[in-house]
């Protein structure tokens, strides 16, 4: 279902510090409209393809979603950013860095 989605909506409350479903969506290179939380701002600053919008009142979040769905260029930019983010922070890169750390520790 996620692969078929044009836009992922993530209106999480501020208390949410992480989300496996959100990580999966970013890993699949999806455009994400997310609530304005500290965690989401940090992910966006790291290059995730996230567009942030206020969740309250709910009409503002809905209007932001309609606006994104009506702007294929902005949506495509968010998708490209998510795909690049996934390459930089995905499991393959994590494994590469961890292996390098183990090799350095073993040699040292």
C-alpha positions in Angstrom: 0.0 0.0 0.0 2.8 2.4 0.8 4.5 1.9 -2.6 1.2 2.8 -4.3 0.7 6.0 -2.3 1.2 9.3 -3.9 1.8 11.1 -0.6 2.3 9.8 2.9 0.5 11.7 5.7 2.2 11.7 9.1 0.3 13.9 11.5 2.0 12.6 14.7 1.6 14.3 18.0 4.7 16.1 19.4 5.4 13.3 21.9 6.3 10.8 19.2 10.1 10.5 19.0 10.3 8.0 16.2 8.3 5.9 13.8 9.1 2.7 12.0 6.3 3.3 9.5 7.7 6.8 8.8 11.2 5.3 8.3 9.8 2.8 5.9 8.1 5.5 3.9 11.3 7.6 3.7 13.2 4.4 2.8 10.8 3.8 -0.1 11.5 7.3 -1.4 8.0 8.7 -0.7 7.0 12.3 -0.3 5.9 12.8 3.3 3.7 15.5 4.8 4.3 15.5 8.5 3.4 17.4 11.6 5.7 20.1 12.9 7.6 18.2 15.6 11.2 18.5 16.7 11.9 15.0 15.4 10.4 15.8 12.0 12.3 19.0 11.8 15.6 17.2 12.5 14.8 14.6 9.8 14.1 17.3 7.3 17.3 19.1 8.2 19.2 15.8 7.5 17.7 15.8 4.0 14.5 13.7 4.4 11.8 14.5 1.8 9.4 15.8 4.4 7.2 18.8 4.1 6.0 20.0 7.5 2.6 21.5 8.3 0.7 22.3 11.5 -1.8 19.6 12.5 -4.1 21.9 14.3 -6.5 23.0 13.2 -6.9 19.8 11.1 -8.1 21.9 8.1 -4.6 23.4 7.7 -3.0 19.9 7.5 -5.7 18.8 5.0 -5.1 22.0 2.9 -1.4 21.3 2.9 -2.0 17.8 1.6 -4.3 19.0 -1.1 -1.7 21.6 -2.1 1.0 18.9 -2.4 -1.2 16.6 -4.4 -1.8 19.5 -6.8 1.9 20.3 -7.1 3.6 17.4 -8.9 7.0 19.2 -9.0 7.1 19.8 -5.3 6.0 16.2 -4.6 8.7 14.9 -7.0 11.3 17.0 -5.2 10.3 15.5 -1.8 10.4 12.0 -3.3 13.9 12.6 -4.7 15.0 13.9 -1.3 13.6 10.9 0.5 15.3 8.5 -1.9 18.7 10.3 -1.4 18.1 10.3 2.4 17.5 6.6 2.3 20.8 6.0 0.4 22.7 8.1 2.9 21.1 6.7 6.1 19.8 3.3 5.1 20.9 -0.1 6.3 23.6 -0.6 3.7 25.3 2.6 4.7 24.9 1.7 8.3 26.4 -1.7 7.8 29.3 -0.2 5.8 30.1 2.2 8.6 29.8 -0.4 11.3 32.1 -2.8 9.4 34.7 0.0 9.1 34.5 0.7 12.8 35.0 -3.0 13.6 38.0 -3.2 11.2 39.5 -0.1 12.8 39.0 -1.5 16.3 40.5 -4.8 15.3 43.5 -3.2 13.8 44.0 -0.7 16.6 
